[in-house]
Amino acid sequence: QVQLVESGGGLVQPGGSLRLSCAASGSIFRINVMGWYRQAPGKQRELVARITSGGIINYADSVKGRFTISRDNARNTMYLQMNSLKPEDTAVYYCRADVMDDFAYTRDYWGQGTQVTVSS
């Protein structure tokens, strides 16, 4: 079994910054793609950014130039640095990871989510 735990959410004023972390633990052989998703009230969950084990990165157009995704493969941890935050960035942010366990079985895992609120 694998667990993903997000941290770093909170309340921030427009223009401010936050850094989210996602730590994976459990029966992990290798983590392939990791990603951040978000879901605002009344909206569908959407991809924010994702990063492969080799460092290939994709961003949603709405966050390009403001958010930076990174990962520490040795610590099985992923980060999202969010700068120049806007009220429309308000959402619950979820971590997702494609994990191969010690039995060579691969599946997706999701974290429980962390709330990010951008408001004055």
Secondary structure, 3 states (H helix, E strand, C coil): CEEEEEECCEEECCCCCEEEEEEEEECCCEEEEEEEEEECCCCCCEEEEEECCCCCEEECCCCCCCEEEEEEHHHCEEEEEECCCCHHHCEEEEEEEEEECCCCCEEEEECCCEEEEECC
